[in-house]
Amino acid sequence: MISFDQLVRIMPYAKQRADKYLDALNAAMSEFGISENGLREAAFLAQIAHESGELRYVEELASGEAYEARDDLGNVVCGDGVRFKGRGLIQITGRANYEECGKFLGVDLLEEPERLEEPVLACRSAAWFWQSRGLNELADKQDFLRITRKINGGTNGWADRQKYYQRALDAIG
């Protein structure tokens, strides 16, 4: 389990929001096998620190229009790009991912995509994505670059992610 102090050491700007997410983060990390070891916790927390701007953003700032008609995301209906833009602490994106995530979590995210902005679902969706993409195993191997590519599709924000990863490793021990 991660403590409030550890979370704030990793994400200093999250201090005012840490209480809002701490219990949900710990529960989600436990549910999805992330809390089994410090390497998993560190890699997961580093990635969500970057993706959420230290727990500030559970909805992508961009409109989502860039995702319109993206078959690879399952965005096949006009308006899907905006409707299913990135949400949650790891920014679940696209109709197909919302549908898969919602089925697993038992929530109809196709009808209510905004539910991923709620603290518990923001955390659970991030941990579900992490586990469902085999990121626990990559964290065990300390393959942070491949983790980043699976989350981001590339290496956007690489230096920032590495900074958070080192902070997390130091904080968790």
C-alpha positions in Angstrom: 0.0 0.0 0.0 1.2 3.5 -0.9 1.0 6.1 1.8 -0.1 9.7 1.5 3.5 10.8 2.0 4.8 8.5 -0.6 2.2 9.7 -3.1 3.1 13.3 -2.5 6.8 12.6 -2.8 6.1 11.2 -6.3 3.6 13.8 -7.3 4.2 17.0 -5.2 1.6 19.0 -7.0 -1.1 16.4 -6.1 -1.0 17.2 -2.4 -4.4 18.8 -2.4 -6.0 16.0 -4.4 -4.1 13.0 -2.9 -6.7 12.3 -0.2 -9.4 12.2 -2.9 -7.5 9.4 -4.8 -5.4 7.5 -2.2 -7.9 4.9 -1.1 -9.1 4.3 -4.6 -5.6 4.0 -5.9 -4.6 1.5 -3.3 -7.8 -0.6 -3.9 -7.3 -0.6 -7.6 -3.6 -1.5 -7.4 -4.5 -4.4 -5.1 -7.4 -5.5 -7.3 -5.2 -5.6 -10.4 -2.0 -7.1 -8.9 0.0 -3.9 -9.1 0.6 -3.8 -5.3 2.4 -7.1 -5.4 5.8 -5.4 -5.5 7.4 -2.0 -5.5 8.5 -2.2 -9.1 5.0 -2.5 -10.3 3.8 0.3 -8.0 6.6 2.6 -9.1 6.0 2.2 -12.8 2.3 2.5 -12.5 2.4 5.6 -10.3 5.0 7.2 -12.6 2.8 6.6 -15.7 -0.4 7.9 -14.1 1.5 10.9 -12.7 2.4 11.9 -16.2 -0.9 11.0 -17.9 -3.0 12.8 -15.3 -0.7 15.8 -14.6 -0.3 14.6 -11.0 -4.0 13.7 -10.5 -5.2 17.1 -12.0 -6.7 15.8 -15.2 -9.1 12.9 -15.5 -10.4 14.2 -18.8 -8.2 14.9 -21.8 -7.7 18.6 -22.3 -7.9 18.3 -26.1 -11.4 18.0 -27.7 -10.9 14.5 -29.0 -11.6 15.5 -32.6 -8.2 14.0 -33.5 -9.6 10.6 -32.7 -12.6 10.9 -35.1 -13.0 7.9 -37.5 -10.0 6.1 -35.9 -10.8 2.5 -36.7 -7.9 1.3 -34.5 -9.7 2.9 -31.5 -13.1 1.6 -32.6 -14.4 5.1 -33.3 -16.8 4.2 -36.1 -19.7 6.4 -35.3 -19.6 10.2 -36.1 -18.8 12.0 -32.8 -16.9 9.0 -31.2 -13.6 10.9 -31.1 -15.0 13.6 -28.9 -17.3 11.3 -26.9 -14.6 8.8 -26.1 -11.6 11.0 -25.7 -9.0 10.2 -23.0 -10.5 9.8 -19.5 -9.3 8.3 -16.2 -5.9 8.5 -14.7 -4.3 6.7 -17.7 -6.6 8.3 -20.3 -8.6 5.4 -21.7 -9.3 6.5 -25.3 -11.7 5.3 -28.0 -15.0 3.5 -28.2 -13.4 0.0 -28.2 -11.4 0.7 -25.1 -14.4 2.2 -23.3 -16.5 -0.8 -24.2 -13.9 -3.3 -23.1 -13.1 -1.4 -19.9 -16.8 -0.9 -19.1 -17.6 -4.6 -19.5 -14.8 -5.6 -17.2 -15.6 -3.0 -14.6 -19.4 -3.6 -14.8 -20.2 0.0 -15.9 -21.9 1.1 -19.2 -19.2 3.5 -20.4 -20.7 3.7 -23.9 -23.8 5.3 -22.4 -21.9 7.3 -19.7 -18.3 7.8 -20.7 -17.9 10.6 -18.2 -18.1 8.1 -15.4 -14.3 7.5 -15.9 -13.8 10.9 -14.4 -15.1 9.7 -11.0 -12.1 8.9 -8.6 -12.9 5.2 -8.1 -13.4 4.5 -11.8 -10.5 6.8 -12.8 -8.3 4.6 -10.7 -9.9 1.2 -11.6 -9.8 2.0 -15.3 -6.1 2.8 -15.1 -5.3 -0.3 -13.2 -7.5 -2.4 -15.5 -5.7 -1.0 -18.6 -2.4 -1.7 -16.9 -3.1 -5.3 -16.1 -5.0 -6.1 -19.4 -2.0 -4.9 -21.5 0.5 -7.1 -19.5 2.2 -4.1 -17.9 2.7 -5.9 -14.5 5.1 -8.3 -16.3 7.0 -5.5 -18.0 7.3 -3.6 -14.7 8.7 -6.7 -13.1 11.4 -6.7 -15.8 11.9 -2.9 -15.3 11.1 -2.4 -19.0 9.8 1.2 -18.5 10.3 2.1 -22.2 7.9 -0.7 -23.4 5.4 0.3 -20.8 5.5 3.8 -22.0 5.0 2.7 -25.6 2.0 0.5 -24.7 0.4 3.4 -22.9 1.3 6.2 -25.2 1.8 4.5 -28.5 5.3 6.2 -28.6 7.6 8.0 -26.2 5.7 11.3 -25.7 6.8 12.8 -22.4 9.6 10.3 -22.0 11.8 12.6 -19.8 8.9 13.5 -17.6 7.9 9.8 -17.2 11.4 8.9 -16.2 11.5 11.7 -13.6 8.4 10.3 -12.0 9.7 6.8 -12.2 12.8 7.7 -10.3 10.8 9.6 -7.7 8.5 6.6 -7.3 11.4 4.1 -7.0 13.0 6.4 -4.3 9.7 6.9 -2.5 8.6 3.3 -2.4 12.1 1.8 -1.8 
